[in-house]
């Protein structure tokens, strides 16, 4: 599976880009996106997805697909 960013909830701050261990999160013209083919939901982390934990909007912005 992969995480997905809800554009309407995203402030495009980029904090999630910095913490992604698989470099799956990127900025495309001011809109932050997640590459579904490389995102592994931080499966090796006991704390869950790092992007979601870092995001100020949390699970309102970054959700499971």
N, CA, C and O atoms as a DFTB+ gen file, in Angstrom:
260 C
 N C O
     1  1       0.835      -1.184       0.000
     2  2       0.000       0.000       0.000
     3  2       0.883       1.251       0.000
     4  3       2.109       1.164      -0.074
     5  1       0.243       2.396       0.083
     6  2       0.962       3.663       0.083
     7  2       0.115       4.731       0.762
     8  3      -1.095       4.584       0.934
     9  1       0.776       5.784       1.132
    10  2       0.094       6.926       1.707
    11  2      -0.337       7.856       0.570
    12  3       0.183       7.775      -0.543
    13  1      -1.295       8.740       0.865
    14  2      -1.777       9.697      -0.125
    15  2      -1.955      11.034       0.574
    16  3      -2.402      11.082       1.720
    17  1      -1.611      12.107      -0.100
    18  2      -1.786      13.452       0.440
    19  2      -3.072      14.037      -0.130
    20  3      -3.278      14.046      -1.344
    21  1      -3.934      14.524       0.758
    22  2      -5.153      15.203       0.342
    23  2      -4.796      16.662       0.082
    24  3      -4.531      17.420       1.015
    25  1      -4.789      17.046      -1.176
    26  2      -4.317      18.360      -1.590
    27  2      -5.077      19.480      -0.877
    28  3      -4.472      20.491      -0.518
    29  1      -6.354      19.331      -0.669
    30  2      -7.159      20.374      -0.029
    31  2      -6.734      20.629       1.418
    32  3      -6.959      21.717       1.950
    33  1      -6.124      19.636       2.048
    34  2      -5.695      19.763       3.446
    35  2      -4.216      20.110       3.582
    36  3      -3.767      20.473       4.669
    37  1      -3.460      20.005       2.505
    38  2      -2.004      20.181       2.537
    39  2      -1.610      21.651       2.406
    40  3      -2.102      22.358       1.527
    41  1      -0.715      22.103       3.293
    42  2      -0.212      23.478       3.223
    43  2       1.051      23.574       2.362
    44  3       1.590      24.664       2.172
    45  1       1.518      22.447       1.847
    46  2       2.728      22.374       1.018
    47  2       3.968      22.882       1.754
    48  3       4.848      23.494       1.149
    49  1       4.032      22.625       3.061
    50  2       5.178      23.087       3.860
    51  2       6.441      22.291       3.538
    52  3       7.549      22.810       3.674
    53  1       6.285      21.043       3.116
    54  2       7.440      20.222       2.751
    55  2       8.077      19.466       3.898
    56  3       9.073      18.774       3.688
    57  1       7.541      19.572       5.098
    58  2       8.128      18.860       6.234
    59  2       8.151      17.353       6.011
    60  3       9.093      16.679       6.428
    61  1       7.140      16.830       5.367
    62  2       7.057      15.387       5.123
    63  2       8.121      14.921       4.134
    64  3       8.594      13.787       4.215
    65  1       8.494      15.788       3.208
    66  2       9.512      15.439       2.210
    67  2      10.833      15.109       2.902
    68  3      11.529      14.166       2.524
    69  1      11.163      15.895       3.914
    70  2      12.445      15.753       4.612
    71  2      12.556      14.460       5.417
    72  3      13.661      13.954       5.612
    73  1      11.439      13.920       5.883
    74  2      11.497      12.748       6.769
    75  2      11.215      11.419       6.064
    76  3      11.311      10.367       6.696
    77  1      10.879      11.439       4.802
    78  2      10.529      10.209       4.088
    79  2      11.770       9.348       3.842
    80  3      12.670       9.761       3.110
    81  1      11.828       8.160       4.444
    82  2      13.011       7.312       4.289
    83  2      13.170       6.692       2.900
    84  3      14.260       6.244       2.546
    85  1      12.100       6.661       2.118
    86  2      12.179       6.079       0.776
    87  2      12.205       7.145      -0.320
    88  3      12.156       6.826      -1.508
    89  1      12.284       8.425       0.093
    90  2      12.266       9.541      -0.867
    91  2      11.076       9.468      -1.818
    92  3      11.195       9.775      -3.004
    93  1       9.947       9.064      -1.292
    94  2       8.738       8.911      -2.098
    95  2       7.906      10.180      -2.175
    96  3       6.975      10.261      -2.976
    97  1       8.225      11.162      -1.360
    98  2       7.442      12.394      -1.318
    99  2       8.208      13.492      -2.043
   100  3       9.407      13.671      -1.826
   101  1       7.511      14.224      -2.903
   102  2       8.162      15.256      -3.697
   103  2       7.211      16.416      -3.942
   104  3       5.995      16.283      -3.804
   105  1       7.779      17.543      -4.304
   106  2       7.005      18.740      -4.632
   107  2       6.938      18.845      -6.147
   108  3       7.957      18.783      -6.835
   109  1       5.737      19.004      -6.648
   110  2       5.562      19.156      -8.091
   111  2       4.763      20.437      -8.320
   112  3       3.536      20.450      -8.230
   113  1       5.476      21.491      -8.613
   114  2       4.830      22.769      -8.880
   115  2       4.039      23.318      -7.703
   116  3       2.966      23.891      -7.889
   117  1       4.558      23.148      -6.494
   118  2       3.888      23.662      -5.313
   119  2       2.877      22.718      -4.691
   120  3       2.248      23.053      -3.687
   121  1       2.717      21.548      -5.277
   122  2       1.810      20.532      -4.736
   123  2       2.653      19.338      -4.314
   124  3       3.427      18.799      -5.106
   125  1       2.493      18.928      -3.055
   126  2       3.266      17.803      -2.525
   127  2       2.549      16.504      -2.864
   128  3       1.346      16.364      -2.643
   129  1       3.307      15.560      -3.401
   130  2       2.749      14.274      -3.822
   131  2       3.576      13.124      -3.275
   132  3       4.723      13.305      -2.867
   133  1       2.973      11.929      -3.273
   134  2       3.657      10.717      -2.830
   135  2       3.656       9.698      -3.972
   136  3       2.611       9.406      -4.553
   137  1       4.840       9.163      -4.284
   138  2       4.946       8.110      -5.304
   139  2       4.467       6.790      -4.687
   140  3       5.128       6.232      -3.811
   141  1       3.339       6.309      -5.140
   142  2       2.734       5.098      -4.586
   143  2       3.593       3.857      -4.818
   144  3       3.542       2.915      -4.028
   145  1       4.375       3.848      -5.883
   146  2       5.164       2.655      -6.193
   147  2       6.390       2.490      -5.297
   148  3       6.969       1.404      -5.249
   149  1       6.797       3.547      -4.586
   150  2       7.944       3.421      -3.694
   151  2       7.602       3.613      -2.216
   152  3       8.393       3.243      -1.347
   153  1       6.444       4.180      -1.926
   154  2       6.028       4.370      -0.532
   155  2       5.692       3.021       0.095
   156  3       4.927       2.237      -0.468
   157  1       6.270       2.759       1.264
   158  2       5.974       1.493       1.950
   159  2       5.327       1.731       3.322
   160  3       5.320       0.853       4.185
   161  1       4.781       2.950       3.498
   162  2       4.113       3.335       4.745
   163  2       5.050       3.211       5.948
   164  3       4.591       2.992       7.069
   165  1       6.336       3.346       5.727
   166  2       7.361       3.222       6.781
   167  2       7.172       1.911       7.546
   168  3       7.144       1.888       8.776
   169  1       7.046       0.847       6.803
   170  2       6.763      -0.467       7.392
   171  2       7.807      -0.917       8.409
   172  3       7.516      -1.763       9.255
   173  1       9.007      -0.372       8.340
   174  2      10.052      -0.746       9.292
   175  2      10.019       0.080      10.577
   176  3      10.798      -0.164      11.498
   177  1       9.125       1.046      10.633
   178  2       9.039       1.926      11.795
   179  2       7.938       1.463      12.748
   180  3       6.831       1.137      12.320
   181  1       8.246       1.440      14.014
   182  2       7.254       1.062      15.020
   183  2       6.223       2.168      15.233
   184  3       5.141       1.924      15.768
   185  1       6.562       3.377      14.814
   186  2       5.701       4.532      15.041
   187  2       4.780       4.854      13.872
   188  3       4.058       5.850      13.914
   189  1       4.793       4.032      12.835
   190  2       3.951       4.284      11.673
   191  2       4.595       5.258      10.699
   192  3       5.782       5.562      10.813
   193  1       3.816       5.746       9.744
   194  2       4.350       6.631       8.707
   195  2       4.956       7.916       9.278
   196  3       4.299       8.650      10.016
   197  1       6.201       8.170       8.931
   198  2       6.902       9.353       9.428
   199  2       6.295      10.637       8.865
   200  3       6.276      11.663       9.543
   201  1       5.807      10.584       7.649
   202  2       5.212      11.772       7.038
   203  2       3.976      12.217       7.823
   204  3       3.783      13.404       8.084
   205  1       3.157      11.253       8.189
   206  2       1.936      11.548       8.927
   207  2       2.260      12.096      10.317
   208  3       1.584      13.008      10.793
   209  1       3.279      11.551      10.968
   210  2       3.678      12.008      12.295
   211  2       4.268      13.417      12.259
   212  3       4.153      14.160      13.233
   213  1       4.892      13.784      11.152
   214  2       5.540      15.082      11.012
   215  2       4.564      16.169      10.567
   216  3       4.748      17.341      10.896
   217  1       3.559      15.795       9.842
   218  2       2.606      16.749       9.260
   219  2       1.792      17.455      10.357
   220  3       1.254      16.809      11.256
   221  1       1.713      18.773      10.267
   222  2       0.937      19.556      11.228
   223  2      -0.543      19.177      11.193
   224  3      -1.232      19.262      12.209
   225  1      -1.027      18.760      10.025
   226  2      -2.431      18.344       9.892
   227  2      -2.618      16.848      10.133
   228  3      -3.742      16.361      10.246
   229  1      -1.497      16.128      10.208
   230  2      -1.532      14.694      10.515
   231  2      -2.406      13.870       9.595
   232  3      -2.305      13.966       8.372
   233  1      -3.272      13.053      10.195
   234  2      -4.073      12.136       9.383
   235  2      -5.255      12.816       8.701
   236  3      -6.058      12.147       8.051
   237  1      -5.373      14.133       8.840
   238  2      -6.373      14.876       8.054
   239  2      -5.826      15.175       6.669
   240  3      -6.583      15.395       5.723
   241  1      -4.507      15.182       6.562
   242  2      -3.842      15.523       5.299
   243  2      -3.257      14.292       4.609
   244  3      -3.433      14.100       3.406
   245  1      -2.558      13.460       5.389
   246  2      -1.883      12.293       4.822
   247  2      -2.626      11.043       5.289
   248  3      -2.673      10.732       6.479
   249  1      -3.204      10.340       4.322
   250  2      -4.075       9.201       4.645
   251  2      -3.592       7.934       3.958
   252  3      -2.794       7.982       3.022
   253  1      -4.086       6.808       4.436
   254  2      -3.809       5.530       3.787
   255  2      -4.647       5.416       2.541
   256  3      -5.813       5.812       2.536
   257  1      -4.064       4.872       1.467
   258  2      -4.817       4.672       0.218
   259  2      -5.741       3.505       0.362
   260  3      -6.464       3.170      -0.577
